[in-house]
């Protein structure tokens, strides 16, 4: 699916089906792109969400929320979505992979 492999900016969300329990298959599909700016995981199982967030190749992983962030936190993507991190002490540490995980603990 072309839209799921490009780095689209704007009000775009890709929602794709997967077989129940095929988390590793979902991760393979999610990581099969040249980009990795941000991703989102929506689930009631916080352990599964944390497992997925560790395996996703994205600079920011939102859990049960999306695009709610602290503007002072270091920000940047993986792969072609960024080189280094903007803001904070990690700006010059461009050889590290920093992952931000943001969790909305309220389920509505």
N, CA, C and O atoms as CSV, one atom per row, in Angstrom:
chain,resi,resn,atom,element,x,y,z
A,1,UNK,N,N,0.848,-1.160,0.000
A,1,UNK,CA,C,0.000,0.000,0.000
A,1,UNK,C,C,0.905,1.239,0.000
A,1,UNK,O,O,1.653,1.469,0.950
A,2,UNK,N,N,0.830,2.021,-1.061
A,2,UNK,CA,C,1.698,3.172,-1.275
A,2,UNK,C,C,1.655,4.168,-0.118
A,2,UNK,O,O,2.706,4.615,0.342
A,3,UNK,N,N,0.480,4.518,0.354
A,3,UNK,CA,C,0.347,5.538,1.397
A,3,UNK,C,C,1.018,5.116,2.700
A,3,UNK,O,O,1.475,5.967,3.463
A,4,UNK,N,N,1.079,3.820,2.959
A,4,UNK,CA,C,1.699,3.331,4.188
A,4,UNK,C,C,3.224,3.297,4.099
A,4,UNK,O,O,3.896,3.053,5.101
A,5,UNK,N,N,3.773,3.539,2.913
A,5,UNK,CA,C,5.217,3.488,2.744
A,5,UNK,C,C,5.837,4.857,2.504
A,5,UNK,O,O,7.062,4.975,2.456
A,6,UNK,N,N,5.028,5.878,2.353
A,6,UNK,CA,C,5.516,7.231,2.128
A,6,UNK,C,C,5.418,8.042,3.420
A,6,UNK,O,O,4.666,7.692,4.330
A,7,UNK,N,N,6.178,9.116,3.486
A,7,UNK,CA,C,6.118,9.997,4.643
A,7,UNK,C,C,5.172,11.144,4.318
A,7,UNK,O,O,5.581,12.188,3.809
A,8,UNK,N,N,3.915,10.925,4.620
A,8,UNK,CA,C,2.874,11.907,4.325
A,8,UNK,C,C,2.751,12.897,5.472
A,8,UNK,O,O,2.799,12.513,6.641
A,9,UNK,N,N,2.594,14.167,5.137
A,9,UNK,CA,C,2.362,15.190,6.154
A,9,UNK,C,C,0.970,15.748,5.933
A,9,UNK,O,O,0.600,16.098,4.813
A,10,UNK,N,N,0.222,15.826,6.983
A,10,UNK,CA,C,-1.146,16.297,6.888
A,10,UNK,C,C,-2.044,15.378,7.685
A,10,UNK,O,O,-1.562,14.512,8.416
A,11,UNK,N,N,-3.318,15.556,7.552
A,11,UNK,CA,C,-4.255,14.705,8.308
A,11,UNK,C,C,-4.430,13.340,7.634
A,11,UNK,O,O,-5.453,13.076,7.001
A,12,UNK,N,N,-3.414,12.477,7.779
A,12,UNK,CA,C,-3.434,11.158,7.156
A,12,UNK,C,C,-3.192,10.103,8.224
A,12,UNK,O,O,-2.256,10.217,9.016
A,13,UNK,N,N,-4.031,9.083,8.245
A,13,UNK,CA,C,-3.824,7.958,9.155
A,13,UNK,C,C,-4.053,6.672,8.370
A,13,UNK,O,O,-5.063,6.520,7.684
A,14,UNK,N,N,-3.111,5.763,8.480
A,14,UNK,CA,C,-3.241,4.471,7.819
A,14,UNK,C,C,-3.677,3.455,8.874
A,14,UNK,O,O,-3.004,3.264,9.887
A,15,UNK,N,N,-4.790,2.822,8.622
A,15,UNK,CA,C,-5.296,1.770,9.516
A,15,UNK,C,C,-5.347,0.498,8.688
A,15,UNK,O,O,-5.988,0.458,7.638
A,16,UNK,N,N,-4.672,-0.534,9.160
A,16,UNK,CA,C,-4.651,-1.773,8.390
A,16,UNK,C,C,-5.034,-2.954,9.275
A,16,UNK,O,O,-4.772,-2.971,10.477
A,17,UNK,N,N,-5.653,-3.925,8.651
A,17,UNK,CA,C,-6.094,-5.118,9.365
A,17,UNK,C,C,-4.927,-6.076,9.576
A,17,UNK,O,O,-3.949,-6.060,8.829
A,18,UNK,N,N,-5.047,-6.905,10.602
A,18,UNK,CA,C,-4.076,-7.969,10.805
A,18,UNK,C,C,-4.758,-9.109,11.544
A,18,UNK,O,O,-5.765,-8.921,12.228
A,19,UNK,N,N,-4.187,-10.283,11.389
A,19,UNK,CA,C,-4.747,-11.449,12.058
A,19,UNK,C,C,-4.528,-11.328,13.554
A,19,UNK,O,O,-3.492,-10.833,13.998
A,20,UNK,N,N,-5.490,-11.773,14.321
A,20,UNK,CA,C,-5.422,-11.712,15.770
A,20,UNK,C,C,-4.142,-12.380,16.277
A,20,UNK,O,O,-3.877,-13.542,15.970
A,21,UNK,N,N,-3.371,-11.652,17.034
A,21,UNK,CA,C,-2.165,-12.197,17.626
A,21,UNK,C,C,-0.922,-12.092,16.758
A,21,UNK,O,O,0.162,-12.448,17.220
A,22,UNK,N,N,-1.028,-11.620,15.523
A,22,UNK,CA,C,0.123,-11.554,14.618
A,22,UNK,C,C,0.881,-10.242,14.808
A,22,UNK,O,O,1.016,-9.455,13.871
A,23,UNK,N,N,1.370,-10.015,16.011
A,23,UNK,CA,C,2.073,-8.773,16.327
A,23,UNK,C,C,3.366,-8.656,15.525
A,23,UNK,O,O,3.694,-7.576,15.033
A,24,UNK,N,N,4.093,-9.750,15.392
A,24,UNK,CA,C,5.355,-9.688,14.655
A,24,UNK,C,C,5.122,-9.390,13.174
A,24,UNK,O,O,5.934,-8.709,12.548
A,25,UNK,N,N,4.034,-9.889,12.614
A,25,UNK,CA,C,3.688,-9.565,11.236
A,25,UNK,C,C,3.359,-8.094,11.071
A,25,UNK,O,O,3.736,-7.476,10.076
A,26,UNK,N,N,2.658,-7.533,12.042
A,26,UNK,CA,C,2.335,-6.104,12.023
A,26,UNK,C,C,3.625,-5.283,12.107
A,26,UNK,O,O,3.778,-4.288,11.398
A,27,UNK,N,N,4.540,-5.697,12.964
A,27,UNK,CA,C,5.813,-4.982,13.091
A,27,UNK,C,C,6.620,-5.034,11.798
A,27,UNK,O,O,7.214,-4.032,11.399
A,28,UNK,N,N,6.647,-6.188,11.143
A,28,UNK,CA,C,7.361,-6.296,9.865
A,28,UNK,C,C,6.786,-5.321,8.842
A,28,UNK,O,O,7.532,-4.636,8.141
A,29,UNK,N,N,5.458,-5.263,8.759
A,29,UNK,CA,C,4.813,-4.339,7.814
A,29,UNK,C,C,5.081,-2.890,8.189
A,29,UNK,O,O,5.370,-2.067,7.320
A,30,UNK,N,N,4.989,-2.575,9.459
A,30,UNK,CA,C,5.185,-1.190,9.908
A,30,UNK,C,C,6.618,-0.722,9.666
A,30,UNK,O,O,6.842,0.444,9.343
A,31,UNK,N,N,7.577,-1.613,9.817
A,31,UNK,CA,C,8.979,-1.246,9.663
A,31,UNK,C,C,9.484,-1.369,8.225
A,31,UNK,O,O,10.623,-0.997,7.943
A,32,UNK,N,N,8.667,-1.878,7.323
A,32,UNK,CA,C,9.070,-2.071,5.925
A,32,UNK,C,C,8.897,-0.789,5.122
A,32,UNK,O,O,8.207,-0.768,4.103
A,33,UNK,N,N,9.523,0.260,5.587
A,33,UNK,CA,C,9.473,1.556,4.923
A,33,UNK,C,C,10.809,2.252,5.126
A,33,UNK,O,O,11.563,1.900,6.035
A,34,UNK,N,N,11.103,3.222,4.298
A,34,UNK,CA,C,12.344,3.974,4.433
A,34,UNK,C,C,12.245,5.065,5.489
A,34,UNK,O,O,13.242,5.714,5.805
A,35,UNK,N,N,11.065,5.272,6.032
A,35,UNK,CA,C,10.827,6.379,6.953
A,35,UNK,C,C,10.473,5.874,8.345
A,35,UNK,O,O,10.110,4.711,8.522
A,36,UNK,N,N,10.582,6.755,9.325
A,36,UNK,CA,C,10.241,6.376,10.691
A,36,UNK,C,C,10.148,7.576,11.606
A,36,UNK,O,O,10.866,7.655,12.603
A,37,UNK,N,N,9.276,8.506,11.283
A,37,UNK,CA,C,9.147,9.706,12.103
A,37,UNK,C,C,8.349,9.422,13.372
A,37,UNK,O,O,8.838,9.642,14.480
A,38,UNK,N,N,7.128,8.935,13.210
A,38,UNK,CA,C,6.277,8.676,14.375
A,38,UNK,C,C,5.305,7.551,14.058
A,38,UNK,O,O,5.023,7.258,12.896
A,39,UNK,N,N,4.805,6.934,15.107
A,39,UNK,CA,C,3.810,5.872,14.942
A,39,UNK,C,C,2.886,5.888,16.152
A,39,UNK,O,O,3.182,6.513,17.170
A,40,UNK,N,N,1.775,5.196,16.024
A,40,UNK,CA,C,0.816,5.140,17.120
A,40,UNK,C,C,0.305,3.732,17.323
A,40,UNK,O,O,0.113,2.978,16.369
A,41,UNK,N,N,0.089,3.390,18.581
A,41,UNK,CA,C,-0.432,2.077,18.959
A,41,UNK,C,C,-1.656,2.309,19.840
A,41,UNK,O,O,-1.588,3.033,20.833
A,42,UNK,N,N,-2.764,1.697,19.471
A,42,UNK,CA,C,-3.980,1.801,20.264
A,42,UNK,C,C,-4.366,0.405,20.727
A,42,UNK,O,O,-4.660,-0.463,19.906
A,43,UNK,N,N,-4.367,0.184,22.040
A,43,UNK,CA,C,-4.681,-1.116,22.604
A,43,UNK,C,C,-5.002,-0.970,24.086
A,43,UNK,O,O,-4.590,-0.004,24.729
A,44,UNK,N,N,-5.734,-1.927,24.613
A,44,UNK,CA,C,-5.997,-1.975,26.053
A,44,UNK,C,C,-4.878,-2.689,26.798
A,44,UNK,O,O,-4.769,-2.567,28.018
A,45,UNK,N,N,-4.048,-3.431,26.077
A,45,UNK,CA,C,-2.964,-4.239,26.658
A,45,UNK,C,C,-1.676,-3.418,26.666
A,45,UNK,O,O,-0.964,-3.363,25.663
A,46,UNK,N,N,-1.377,-2.775,27.807
A,46,UNK,CA,C,-0.223,-1.894,27.881
A,46,UNK,C,C,1.089,-2.656,27.715
A,46,UNK,O,O,2.048,-2.104,27.177
A,47,UNK,N,N,1.155,-3.895,28.157
A,47,UNK,CA,C,2.368,-4.700,27.968
A,47,UNK,C,C,2.646,-4.923,26.488
A,47,UNK,O,O,3.789,-4.829,26.040
A,48,UNK,N,N,1.603,-5.215,25.741
A,48,UNK,CA,C,1.746,-5.394,24.297
A,48,UNK,C,C,2.166,-4.080,23.642
A,48,UNK,O,O,3.006,-4.076,22.743
A,49,UNK,N,N,1.594,-2.980,24.082
A,49,UNK,CA,C,1.937,-1.674,23.516
A,49,UNK,C,C,3.412,-1.349,23.759
A,49,UNK,O,O,4.084,-0.834,22.866
A,50,UNK,N,N,3.917,-1.640,24.946
A,50,UNK,CA,C,5.320,-1.375,25.248
A,50,UNK,C,C,6.236,-2.286,24.443
A,50,UNK,O,O,7.291,-1.847,23.985
A,51,UNK,N,N,5.851,-3.543,24.263
A,51,UNK,CA,C,6.618,-4.468,23.427
A,51,UNK,C,C,6.700,-3.927,22.004
A,51,UNK,O,O,7.777,-3.894,21.408
A,52,UNK,N,N,5.571,-3.506,21.468
A,52,UNK,CA,C,5.524,-2.982,20.106
A,52,UNK,C,C,6.345,-1.702,19.993
A,52,UNK,O,O,7.067,-1.516,19.013
A,53,UNK,N,N,6.244,-0.824,20.981
A,53,UNK,CA,C,6.973,0.445,20.915
A,53,UNK,C,C,8.479,0.232,20.881
A,53,UNK,O,O,9.197,1.017,20.262
A,54,UNK,N,N,8.968,-0.812,21.534
A,54,UNK,CA,C,10.399,-1.118,21.501
A,54,UNK,C,C,10.843,-1.629,20.138
A,54,UNK,O,O,11.998,-1.441,19.757
A,55,UNK,N,N,9.956,-2.263,19.407
A,55,UNK,CA,C,10.299,-2.897,18.131
A,55,UNK,C,C,10.046,-1.992,16.923
A,55,UNK,O,O,10.614,-2.217,15.855
A,56,UNK,N,N,9.203,-0.973,17.083
A,56,UNK,CA,C,8.911,-0.070,15.965
A,56,UNK,C,C,10.125,0.798,15.662
A,56,UNK,O,O,10.780,1.298,16.577
A,57,UNK,N,N,10.417,0.974,14.399
A,57,UNK,CA,C,11.528,1.809,13.964
A,57,UNK,C,C,11.004,3.212,13.680
A,57,UNK,O,O,10.910,3.644,12.531
A,58,UNK,N,N,10.668,3.908,14.760
A,58,UNK,CA,C,10.134,5.264,14.666
A,58,UNK,C,C,10.702,6.101,15.802
A,58,UNK,O,O,10.950,5.589,16.893
A,59,UNK,N,N,10.904,7.372,15.549
A,59,UNK,CA,C,11.468,8.258,16.560
A,59,UNK,C,C,10.544,8.508,17.729
A,59,UNK,O,O,11.004,8.689,18.857
A,60,UNK,N,N,9.248,8.522,17.477
A,60,UNK,CA,C,8.254,8.715,18.525
A,60,UNK,C,C,7.164,7.677,18.364
A,60,UNK,O,O,6.690,7.433,17.254
A,61,UNK,N,N,6.766,7.064,19.469
A,61,UNK,CA,C,5.645,6.124,19.471
A,61,UNK,C,C,4.609,6.650,20.459
A,61,UNK,O,O,4.893,6.823,21.644
A,62,UNK,N,N,3.427,6.895,19.960
A,62,UNK,CA,C,2.316,7.329,20.799
A,62,UNK,C,C,1.487,6.093,21.148
A,62,UNK,O,O,1.197,5.266,20.284
A,63,UNK,N,N,1.109,5.976,22.424
A,63,UNK,CA,C,0.279,4.858,22.869
A,63,UNK,C,C,-1.047,5.407,23.362
A,63,UNK,O,O,-1.094,6.202,24.301
A,64,UNK,N,N,-2.129,4.973,22.715
A,64,UNK,CA,C,-3.500,5.379,23.044
A,64,UNK,C,C,-3.716,6.898,22.961
A,64,UNK,O,O,-4.584,7.455,23.633
A,65,UNK,N,N,-2.920,7.536,22.136
A,65,UNK,CA,C,-3.044,8.958,21.842
A,65,UNK,C,C,-2.254,9.209,20.573
A,65,UNK,O,O,-1.576,8.306,20.081
A,66,UNK,N,N,-2.327,10.411,20.037
A,66,UNK,CA,C,-1.479,10.721,18.890
A,66,UNK,C,C,-1.237,12.221,18.807
A,66,UNK,O,O,-2.157,13.026,18.952
A,67,UNK,N,N,0.003,12.573,18.574
A,67,UNK,CA,C,0.444,13.936,18.331
A,67,UNK,C,C,0.261,14.860,19.530
A,67,UNK,O,O,0.144,16.074,19.364
A,68,UNK,N,N,0.235,14.299,20.725
A,68,UNK,CA,C,0.230,15.108,21.940
A,68,UNK,C,C,1.609,14.942,22.551
A,68,UNK,O,O,1.964,13.866,23.031
A,69,UNK,N,N,2.375,16.012,22.529
A,69,UNK,CA,C,3.774,15.896,22.905
A,69,UNK,C,C,4.256,17.122,23.664
A,69,UNK,O,O,3.614,18.172,23.637
A,70,UNK,N,N,5.360,16.986,24.322
A,70,UNK,CA,C,6.027,18.093,24.994
A,70,UNK,C,C,6.987,18.711,23.985
A,70,UNK,O,O,7.922,18.049,23.535
A,71,UNK,N,N,6.770,19.953,23.631
A,71,UNK,CA,C,7.583,20.597,22.598
A,71,UNK,C,C,9.039,20.783,23.027
A,71,UNK,O,O,9.894,21.068,22.188
A,72,UNK,N,N,9.331,20.627,24.314
A,72,UNK,CA,C,10.704,20.760,24.784
A,72,UNK,C,C,11.470,19.438,24.746
A,72,UNK,O,O,12.679,19.423,24.975
A,73,UNK,N,N,10.789,18.340,24.464
A,73,UNK,CA,C,11.445,17.035,24.422
A,73,UNK,C,C,12.200,16.871,23.104
A,73,UNK,O,O,11.758,17.375,22.072
A,74,UNK,N,N,13.337,16.168,23.132
A,74,UNK,CA,C,14.064,15.916,21.883
A,74,UNK,C,C,13.148,15.235,20.868
A,74,UNK,O,O,12.353,14.362,21.215
A,75,UNK,N,N,13.274,15.651,19.611
A,75,UNK,CA,C,12.378,15.175,18.576
A,75,UNK,C,C,13.164,14.845,17.322
A,75,UNK,O,O,14.055,15.597,16.930
A,76,UNK,N,N,12.845,13.742,16.700
A,76,UNK,CA,C,13.465,13.355,15.443
A,76,UNK,C,C,13.045,11.951,15.079
A,76,UNK,O,O,12.501,11.223,15.910
A,77,UNK,N,N,13.291,11.572,13.853
A,77,UNK,CA,C,12.864,10.273,13.373
A,77,UNK,C,C,14.017,9.318,13.184
A,77,UNK,O,O,15.165,9.635,13.495
A,78,UNK,N,N,13.702,8.155,12.675
A,78,UNK,CA,C,14.685,7.151,12.313
A,78,UNK,C,C,14.725,7.061,10.793
A,78,UNK,O,O,13.863,7.608,10.104
A,79,UNK,N,N,15.713,6.379,10.289
A,79,UNK,CA,C,15.877,6.149,8.849
A,79,UNK,C,C,15.928,7.481,8.100
A,79,UNK,O,O,16.672,8.372,8.510
A,80,UNK,N,N,15.167,7.646,7.023
A,80,UNK,CA,C,15.181,8.882,6.235
A,80,UNK,C,C,14.330,9.989,6.847
A,80,UNK,O,O,14.191,11.060,6.257
A,81,UNK,N,N,13.765,9.742,8.013
A,81,UNK,CA,C,12.912,10.739,8.668
A,81,UNK,C,C,13.672,11.635,9.627
A,81,UNK,O,O,13.055,12.365,10.403
A,82,UNK,N,N,14.953,11.596,9.594
A,82,UNK,CA,C,15.669,12.497,10.472
A,82,UNK,C,C,17.092,12.058,10.693
A,82,UNK,O,O,17.429,10.877,10.623
A,83,UNK,N,N,17.900,13.031,10.956
A,83,UNK,CA,C,19.303,12.798,11.259
A,83,UNK,C,C,19.584,13.511,12.562
A,83,UNK,O,O,19.667,14.739,12.591
A,84,UNK,N,N,19.732,12.763,13.640
A,84,UNK,CA,C,19.917,13.377,14.946
A,84,UNK,C,C,18.592,13.769,15.563
A,84,UNK,O,O,17.527,13.395,15.071
A,85,UNK,N,N,18.667,14.516,16.630
A,85,UNK,CA,C,17.481,14.951,17.353
A,85,UNK,C,C,17.494,16.459,17.491
A,85,UNK,O,O,18.534,17.063,17.752
A,86,UNK,N,N,16.335,17.059,17.315
A,86,UNK,CA,C,16.186,18.491,17.535
A,86,UNK,C,C,15.847,18.720,19.001
A,86,UNK,O,O,15.109,17.940,19.604
A,87,UNK,N,N,16.380,19.773,19.563
A,87,UNK,CA,C,16.108,20.218,20.935
A,87,UNK,C,C,16.900,19.397,21.959
A,87,UNK,O,O,17.210,18.228,21.727
A,88,UNK,N,N,17.208,20.002,23.051
A,88,UNK,CA,C,17.834,19.304,24.163
A,88,UNK,C,C,19.305,18.969,23.938
A,88,UNK,O,O,19.885,19.316,22.909
A,89,UNK,N,N,19.888,18.297,24.904
A,89,UNK,CA,C,21.302,17.934,24.886
A,89,UNK,C,C,21.626,16.920,23.793
A,89,UNK,O,O,22.784,16.787,23.397
A,90,UNK,N,N,20.615,16.203,23.302
A,90,UNK,CA,C,20.866,15.144,22.338
A,90,UNK,C,C,20.980,15.651,20.908
A,90,UNK,O,O,21.146,14.855,19.983
A,91,UNK,N,N,20.894,16.955,20.715
A,91,UNK,CA,C,20.985,17.519,19.371
A,91,UNK,C,C,22.290,17.119,18.696
A,91,UNK,O,O,22.292,16.762,17.518
A,92,UNK,N,N,23.397,17.175,19.427
A,92,UNK,CA,C,24.689,16.851,18.824
A,92,UNK,C,C,25.003,15.363,18.850
A,92,UNK,O,O,25.975,14.932,18.230
A,93,UNK,N,N,24.220,14.587,19.538
A,93,UNK,CA,C,24.463,13.141,19.633
A,93,UNK,C,C,23.711,12.420,18.525
A,93,UNK,O,O,22.848,11.584,18.791
A,94,UNK,N,N,24.041,12.746,17.287
A,94,UNK,CA,C,23.271,12.230,16.159
A,94,UNK,C,C,23.523,10.760,15.868
A,94,UNK,O,O,22.859,10.202,14.994
A,95,UNK,N,N,24.427,10.124,16.541
A,95,UNK,CA,C,24.709,8.719,16.276
A,95,UNK,C,C,23.921,7.778,17.176
A,95,UNK,O,O,24.080,6.561,17.087
A,96,UNK,N,N,23.079,8.325,18.036
A,96,UNK,CA,C,22.278,7.465,18.902
A,96,UNK,C,C,20.854,7.371,18.373
A,96,UNK,O,O,20.412,8.212,17.591
A,97,UNK,N,N,20.160,6.363,18.798
A,97,UNK,CA,C,18.750,6.200,18.442
A,97,UNK,C,C,17.928,6.413,19.689
A,97,UNK,O,O,17.874,5.544,20.560
A,98,UNK,N,N,17.295,7.545,19.781
A,98,UNK,CA,C,16.456,7.879,20.927
A,98,UNK,C,C,15.016,7.606,20.564
A,98,UNK,O,O,14.529,8.071,19.534
A,99,UNK,N,N,14.345,6.865,21.394
A,99,UNK,CA,C,12.934,6.557,21.180
A,99,UNK,C,C,12.122,7.241,22.259
A,99,UNK,O,O,12.400,7.080,23.447
A,100,UNK,N,N,11.103,8.017,21.845
A,100,UNK,CA,C,10.170,8.622,22.788
A,100,UNK,C,C,8.899,7.814,22.756
A,100,UNK,O,O,8.374,7.513,21.683
A,101,UNK,N,N,8.398,7.460,23.923
A,101,UNK,CA,C,7.133,6.740,24.032
A,101,UNK,C,C,6.217,7.592,24.897
A,101,UNK,O,O,6.550,7.907,26.040
A,102,UNK,N,N,5.059,7.965,24.351
A,102,UNK,CA,C,4.086,8.763,25.078
A,102,UNK,C,C,2.839,7.927,25.272
A,102,UNK,O,O,2.302,7.383,24.307
A,103,UNK,N,N,2.369,7.816,26.510
A,103,UNK,CA,C,1.251,6.932,26.840
A,103,UNK,C,C,0.102,7.729,27.430
A,103,UNK,O,O,0.299,8.512,28.359
A,104,UNK,N,N,-1.092,7.534,26.897
A,104,UNK,CA,C,-2.308,8.059,27.492
A,104,UNK,C,C,-2.862,6.946,28.360
A,104,UNK,O,O,-3.338,5.939,27.836
A,105,UNK,N,N,-2.811,7.101,29.661
A,105,UNK,CA,C,-3.244,6.047,30.568
A,105,UNK,C,C,-4.752,5.946,30.703
A,105,UNK,O,O,-5.271,4.944,31.196
A,106,UNK,N,N,-5.447,6.968,30.271
A,106,UNK,CA,C,-6.913,6.927,30.341
A,106,UNK,C,C,-7.465,6.197,29.116
A,106,UNK,O,O,-7.107,6.521,27.984
A,107,UNK,N,N,-8.308,5.244,29.338
A,107,UNK,CA,C,-8.989,4.588,28.214
A,107,UNK,C,C,-10.443,4.998,28.258
A,107,UNK,O,O,-11.130,4.837,29.266
A,108,UNK,N,N,-10.893,5.533,27.137
A,108,UNK,CA,C,-12.280,6.018,27.089
A,108,UNK,C,C,-13.103,5.186,26.150
A,108,UNK,O,O,-14.294,5.444,25.980
